[in-house]
Each structure stands twice: as structure tokens, then as C-alpha cells.
Amino acid sequence: MKLITNVRIVTPEEILDGCQVVIREDQILRIQPEGSPVEGEIDEQINGYGGWLIPGFVDIHSDYVEQMIAPRVTSVIDFELALYEYEKELMAHGITTMFHSISLLKNTGKKAMRRPENVRRLMELIDRSHNQLHLIHHRFHLRFELDNIDAYEDVLDFIDKGYVHLLSFMDHTPGQGQYRNLEIYKLSYIADEGLSEAQVEEELRRRMHHETLTLDKIQAAADKAFEKGIAIASHDDDTIEKLDVVQDFHATISEFPITMEVCAEAHRRSMATVVGAPNILLGGSHAGNLTASEAIEAGIADILCSDYYPASILHAIFMMEHQGQTLPEMVRMATLNPAKAVGIEDRVGSIEVGKKADLLIVQELPNHFPAITHVLVDGVVVSETHYRI
């Protein structure tokens, strides 16, 4: 058994001082007053030196794995090597359950990872990871672009094979959603694709009038996922009317709602609203949409994800805590709330007896930056960091 002492335990509702945590195998066995006797032999004792003990982060949306596998346009690293290296980084940033979020696009441009054959390779690798050496819990979040009609049967196959743990439907048609502002869309294409202005205008016209899946096919895919207990998310909701549509597709998660009005309505409807932690670090959306900190302060944001920057969750939590939010509520947005949204809250997401011992010890450095000194996954210390002068 393990014993964690000298920590401030962050629960979903409060901070517990003067308590210690007993771990047996992969589970939390007991939370008891500091110094209380422990029945059984303690094999390892961890001193938290007064730091916070919080659950490991459950990140339900991040596409950063793309950069690890394909760091350059013509450079695709061995998938297994990249995933092994990537999980070291995730672990160091406190992410103990990662839903790798990969788009299945019709036109991948320079995004090698979004080609159907590469999406399948990563899915299969993540599926194998459950039964071989690994550091964290890997899951797959399939982001299906609705104009990718040719990949529809693949999506149904992925769901049937059990590769998909979260499904979201996306529509990046310019003029709505994330790219309501056509100038931002055009600038993104110039940056991403290296196109000329004329080519961008031509691409813009084509994409504004492209064919997408019929509602019947979307419904069929959603029904199949729902029947298998897979959580379903919508993406870039920009109108109340869109919420009506996506809820018909069993969507219970609203990722990156575009405006405060839509975010508030999704929250009112008990949809779990997701905001990006990088948005908090940057002080706003890179696309000119909703400001995450304002949604949190208004009480209408439920979940923090790392989106494209794994280090952002930890720092966003403490930035918002320094701005007046409570630490328990901010930690909850990166742990219990996402766990509930994807249906795994019985195993992870909070420090409770019987749950997996996926835990972090966090210290505050003299510069007020938070620093993770210990990471436990399934009760095993997978990372330990010692700061020195």
C-alpha cells in the first residue's frame, strides 16, 4: 500500500486539510485524518510538502498528437514511437486520461494525420495500448467532418469495432460556426495552405457550397454511437437553432460554443459546455469567438480541455483561481465534469474511496506558477520531479 501525507486534498466541493490518503493497488482505499494508524503494511510513503492533491486531468479534446506524429509537412514519425514520447509529455502536464481528438476530413491539406488511413492507424494503436506498457489512459475522440461523405462507412466501422470513445460532428463550412468571419477563415487558409489570394477566394466559394451528409445518415451514425454508450458532442455551436438539431442527434456536449448566448443556452439545457484552456492563457479566442474566462465567470462553462496545448490546463486552473474562482470548481472543470460528460465518473475524476488513484501533487513555485511534482496513474508513481536552486 501507499500513503500520501502532508497534502491539501482538493475535492469537488472543498479543500481538505489535515488528511492523508491510503492507496491499495490501483484504488483509493481510505481518506483519513493525518497521522491516523493504517491497517496493513505501507510499502511507500509520499510527502506532499504541503502541496495540493488533485485528481489527474481528463482531457476530452486535444489534437496535439498530430504535431507529435507529423511535426513537418513531409515528416511522419513512427506512430508508436510518437505516442510513447507524447504520453511522457501528457503525464508531465497532469493529463492522466487523454481523448486524442482527430478530425476525419475530406480535404486534409497539409494535415497528414487527418487522412483516413492514418486516423485508422492511430485508432488501432490506441486500442492496443490498453493491453501493453503505457503511462496514461489513452482514448479516441473521433471528430467527423460532415462533408466527408466518402468516409461515412468507415465511421460506422470504427464505432462497431469499439475504437471510438467520443464522437463529435463538425461543420467547418465558412460563414458559420467557428468561421463566421470570412476574413479569419481566409487568413487561416493562407497560413495553413500557402494559397494565393485568388486561390483562397476560389476555395472559399467551393467550400461554401459543398455537399454534406444527409440528416438521415447523421442520425443513423449518432444512433449507433448512442446505442453503444458513446458520448456525442457538437462542435462550434453558433445558434440556438443548431442546439435543437444536435440534441436530436443525442449530443450532450457542446464544444466551443461561439457566443455567450449559445453557451448559456447549452448550459441551461444541461449540455456540458467545453472551453479551451489556451483561450484563458491568451486572454481570448484566436478566432475572435467566445472568451473562456468570461464564460467561466458567468457560470456557464463546464469543462476545460487543452485543445492544442497540453500545458494549458494546469495554468488555466490557477490563473482563474487567482482571478477569484475557487480551486475546487476549477479543478472540477478538468476532472470530474469531463469524466461525467463521457460516462467514466465512476472510475476517475475525483478523490473518492473506490476510485482509481490517478492523482497529482501540485506545488506553487515562487513565481506563482503551479508545478506538478508527482503523478500517479492506477496507484503507480509514473513521474516525480524535484525542483532545485
C-alpha positions in Angstrom: 0.0 0.0 0.0 1.0 3.7 -0.4 0.4 6.6 1.9 0.2 10.2 0.8 0.7 12.7 3.6 1.1 16.4 4.1 -1.2 17.5 1.3 -4.2 19.7 0.8 -6.8 17.5 -0.8 -9.0 19.2 -3.4 -12.4 17.5 -3.6 -15.2 18.6 -6.0 -16.7 20.8 -3.2 -13.8 21.8 -0.8 -10.2 21.6 0.2 -9.5 19.1 3.0 -6.6 20.0 5.3 -5.0 17.6 7.8 -5.9 14.4 5.9 -3.9 11.6 4.3 -4.7 9.2 1.5 -4.2 5.4 1.6 -3.9 3.7 -1.7 -4.2 -0.1 -2.3 -3.2 -1.4 -5.7 -4.9 1.0 -8.2 -7.6 2.4 -6.0 -8.0 4.9 -3.2 -8.7 2.8 -0.1 -9.1 5.5 2.6 -9.1 9.2 3.3 -8.4 9.8 7.0 -7.0 12.3 9.4 -3.3 12.9 9.2 -1.3 10.6 11.5 -4.1 8.0 11.8 -2.9 4.4 12.0 -3.1 2.4 8.8 -4.1 -1.2 8.8 -1.6 -3.2 6.7 1.9 -2.6 5.6 2.8 0.7 3.9 5.3 0.0 1.1 5.7 3.6 0.0 5.1 6.9 1.7 4.9 10.1 -0.3 5.3 13.5 1.4 3.4 16.2 -0.5 5.2 19.0 1.4 2.0 21.0 1.8 1.0 20.9 -1.9 -2.4 20.3 -3.3 -3.5 16.8 -4.1 -5.9 16.8 -7.1 -7.2 14.2 -9.5 -5.5 13.6 -12.8 -6.9 15.6 -15.6 -9.4 14.1 -18.0 -8.8 15.9 -21.3 -11.6 15.2 -23.8 -10.4 17.3 -26.7 -6.8 17.7 -27.9 -5.4 17.3 -31.3 -1.8 17.9 -30.3 -0.9 14.3 -31.1 -0.9 15.4 -34.8 2.1 17.6 -34.1 3.9 14.7 -32.4 3.3 12.3 -35.3 3.7 14.8 -38.2 5.8 17.7 -37.0 6.6 18.8 -40.5 4.6 18.6 -43.8 6.8 15.8 -45.2 7.8 14.2 -41.9 5.7 11.5 -40.4 7.2 9.8 -37.3 6.6 6.2 -36.4 3.2 6.2 -34.8 4.1 4.0 -31.8 7.3 5.9 -31.1 5.4 9.2 -31.2 2.7 8.1 -28.9 5.2 6.7 -26.4 7.0 10.1 -26.4 3.8 12.1 -26.3 2.4 10.3 -23.2 5.5 11.4 -21.3 4.6 15.0 -22.1 1.0 14.5 -21.2 1.9 12.8 -17.9 4.2 15.8 -17.0 1.3 18.2 -17.6 -1.0 16.2 -15.4 -3.2 14.6 -18.1 -3.8 11.0 -17.0 -6.8 10.3 -19.3 -6.5 11.7 -22.9 -9.1 11.6 -25.5 -7.0 12.1 -28.6 -9.2 14.2 -30.9 -8.5 13.7 -34.6 -10.5 15.1 -37.5 -11.6 12.8 -40.3 -11.6 15.3 -43.1 -12.3 15.1 -46.8 -9.6 17.6 -47.7 -6.7 17.2 -45.3 -4.4 19.8 -46.9 -1.1 19.6 -45.1 -2.6 17.7 -42.2 -1.1 14.2 -42.7 -2.7 12.8 -39.6 -6.3 13.5 -40.9 -6.0 11.2 -43.8 -8.4 8.2 -43.3 -5.7 5.6 -43.3 -3.7 7.5 -40.6 -6.8 8.0 -38.5 -7.4 4.3 -38.6 -3.7 3.5 -37.7 -3.9 5.8 -34.6 -7.2 4.3 -33.5 -5.8 0.8 -33.7 -2.7 1.8 -31.9 -4.7 3.4 -29.1 -6.8 0.3 -28.9 -3.7 -1.9 -28.5 -2.3 0.5 -25.9 -4.9 -0.7 -23.3 -3.1 -4.1 -23.2 0.6 -3.2 -23.4 3.0 -1.0 -21.5 1.7 2.6 -21.2 1.8 5.5 -18.8 -1.6 7.1 -19.1 -5.1 6.1 -20.2 -5.5 6.6 -24.0 -8.9 7.1 -25.6 -10.0 8.2 -29.0 -12.3 11.2 -29.8 -13.4 10.9 -33.5 -14.2 14.3 -35.0 -16.2 13.7 -38.1 -16.4 16.5 -40.7 -19.9 16.4 -42.3 -18.6 16.9 -45.9 -16.5 13.8 -45.7 -19.2 11.7 -47.3 -16.7 9.1 -48.6 -15.7 8.2 -45.0 -19.2 7.6 -43.7 -18.9 3.8 -43.8 -15.5 4.0 -42.1 -17.1 5.9 -39.2 -19.7 3.2 -38.8 -17.0 0.5 -38.9 -14.9 2.4 -36.3 -17.9 2.6 -33.9 -18.7 -1.1 -34.4 -15.1 -2.1 -33.6 -15.1 -0.2 -30.4 -12.3 2.2 -31.4 -14.4 5.4 -30.7 -14.9 6.6 -27.1 -16.3 10.1 -28.0 -17.9 11.2 -31.3 -18.3 14.7 -32.4 -19.9 16.1 -35.6 -18.2 19.1 -37.2 -19.1 21.5 -39.9 -16.3 24.0 -40.8 -18.2 25.5 -43.8 -17.1 29.1 -44.0 -19.7 31.7 -43.0 -20.9 29.9 -39.9 -19.7 28.2 -36.7 -16.0 28.9 -35.9 -15.5 30.7 -39.2 -18.5 33.1 -39.2 -15.9 35.8 -40.0 -14.8 35.0 -43.6 -11.7 37.1 -43.3 -10.4 35.0 -40.4 -11.2 31.9 -42.5 -9.3 33.2 -45.5 -6.3 34.2 -43.3 -6.3 30.7 -41.8 -6.2 29.2 -45.3 -3.4 31.5 -46.5 -1.4 30.5 -43.4 -2.2 26.8 -43.5 -2.1 26.0 -47.2 0.1 28.7 -48.7 -2.5 29.7 -51.3 -2.6 32.9 -53.2 -5.5 35.3 -52.7 -7.2 34.1 -55.9 -6.9 30.5 -54.9 -8.3 31.3 -51.4 -11.3 33.0 -53.0 -11.9 30.0 -55.2 -11.5 27.6 -52.3 -13.9 29.8 -50.2 -16.6 29.7 -52.9 -16.2 25.9 -53.3 -16.4 25.2 -49.5 -19.4 27.5 -49.0 -21.4 25.3 -51.5 -20.1 21.8 -50.8 -22.2 18.7 -50.3 -22.6 17.3 -46.8 -24.1 14.2 -45.3 -27.9 14.0 -45.2 -29.6 14.4 -41.8 -30.8 10.7 -42.0 -27.2 9.5 -42.3 -26.0 11.7 -39.4 -28.9 10.4 -37.3 -28.0 6.8 -38.1 -24.4 7.2 -37.1 -25.5 9.1 -33.9 -28.0 6.3 -33.1 -25.3 3.7 -33.5 -22.9 5.5 -31.2 -25.7 6.2 -28.7 -26.7 2.6 -28.5 -23.1 1.6 -27.7 -22.9 4.2 -24.9 -20.5 6.5 -26.7 -20.9 10.2 -25.7 -21.7 12.6 -28.6 -20.6 16.2 -28.9 -21.5 19.0 -31.2 -18.8 21.5 -32.3 -18.7 25.3 -32.7 -22.4 25.8 -31.9 -23.3 29.3 -33.1 -27.1 29.5 -32.9 -29.9 28.3 -30.6 -31.4 26.5 -33.6 -28.3 24.4 -34.0 -28.6 23.2 -30.4 -32.1 21.9 -31.3 -30.6 19.9 -34.2 -27.6 18.5 -32.4 -29.7 17.4 -29.4 -31.8 15.3 -31.8 -28.5 13.6 -32.6 -28.1 12.7 -28.9 -25.4 15.3 -28.3 -24.9 16.0 -24.6 -21.7 18.0 -25.0 -21.3 21.4 -26.7 -17.7 22.0 -27.7 -16.5 25.6 -28.0 -19.9 27.4 -28.3 -19.2 30.5 -30.4 -21.1 33.1 -28.3 -22.1 33.7 -24.7 -25.7 33.4 -25.6 -25.4 30.0 -27.2 -23.1 28.8 -24.4 -25.6 30.0 -21.8 -28.5 28.2 -23.6 -26.5 24.9 -24.0 -25.6 25.1 -20.3 -29.3 25.7 -19.4 -30.2 22.6 -21.4 -27.7 20.6 -19.3 -25.4 20.1 -22.2 -21.8 20.0 -20.9 -20.1 23.1 -22.4 -16.4 22.9 -23.3 -14.0 25.8 -23.4 -10.3 25.7 -24.3 -7.7 26.3 -21.7 -5.4 28.1 -24.2 -8.2 30.7 -24.6 -7.7 31.6 -21.0 -3.9 31.8 -21.3 -4.2 34.0 -24.4 -7.0 36.2 -22.9 -9.4 35.3 -25.6 -10.2 33.2 -28.7 -7.7 33.0 -31.5 -10.6 33.1 -33.9 -12.4 36.0 -32.3 -15.1 34.0 -30.7 -16.2 33.4 -27.0 -13.8 34.4 -24.3 -13.5 31.3 -22.0 -12.7 33.3 -18.8 -15.9 35.3 -19.2 -18.0 32.1 -19.7 -16.4 30.6 -16.5 -17.1 33.8 -14.5 -20.7 33.7 -15.7 -21.0 30.1 -14.5 -21.9 28.7 -18.0 -18.7 26.8 -18.8 -18.4 23.2 -17.5 -15.3 21.7 -19.0 -11.7 22.8 -19.6 -9.7 21.0 -22.4 -6.2 21.5 -23.6 -7.3 21.8 -27.3 -3.9 22.2 -28.9 -1.6 23.0 -25.9 -1.3 20.3 -23.2 0.4 22.5 -20.6 -2.6 24.9 -20.6 -5.0 23.1 -18.3 -2.9 23.4 -15.1 -2.0 27.0 -15.7 -5.6 28.0 -16.7 -6.9 26.5 -13.5 -4.6 28.5 -11.3 -4.9 31.7 -13.4 -8.7 31.6 -12.9 -8.2 30.8 -9.2 -6.0 33.9 -8.8 -8.8 35.8 -10.5 -11.4 34.8 -7.9 -12.7 31.4 -8.9 -12.4 28.7 -6.3 -9.8 25.9 -6.7 -12.4 23.1 -6.3 -14.6 24.4 -9.1 -11.7 25.0 -11.4 -10.2 21.6 -10.8 -13.7 20.0 -11.3 -13.8 21.5 -14.8 -10.7 19.5 -15.8 -11.5 16.3 -13.9 -15.0 15.3 -12.6 -17.0 17.3 -15.2 -15.4 15.8 -18.3 -15.4 12.4 -16.7 -19.2 12.7 -16.2 -19.6 14.0 -19.8 -18.1 10.8 -21.2 -19.5 8.4 -18.7 -16.4 7.4 -16.7 -17.0 9.3 -13.5 -17.4 6.0 -11.6 -13.7 5.3 -12.1 -11.9 8.7 -12.4 -12.4 12.4 -11.9 -12.4 12.9 -8.1 -10.6 11.8 -5.0 -13.0 9.3 -3.5 -12.7 5.9 -1.9 -13.0 3.2 -4.5 -11.9 5.3 -7.5 -8.7 4.9 -9.4 -5.7 6.5 -7.8 -5.0 8.9 -10.7 -3.5 11.7 -8.7 -1.3 14.8 -8.9 0.6 16.7 -6.3 0.9 20.4 -7.2 3.2 22.9 -5.6 3.2 26.7 -6.2 6.6 28.0 -7.3 8.0 31.3 -6.0 6.9 32.9 -9.4 3.4 31.7 -8.6 3.4 29.2 -11.4 1.9 25.8 -10.4 4.2 22.8 -10.8 3.4 19.2 -10.7 5.8 17.2 -8.6 4.1 13.8 -8.5 1.9 12.0 -11.0 0.2 8.7 -10.0 -1.8 6.6 -12.5 -3.5 3.5 -11.3 -1.8 4.0 -8.0 1.7 3.9 -9.6 4.1 6.9 -9.3 4.8 7.4 -13.0 6.5 10.8 -12.6 8.4 12.6 -9.8 10.0 16.0 -10.2 12.3 17.7 -7.7 12.9 21.4 -8.2 16.3 22.7 -7.0 18.1 26.0 -6.5 
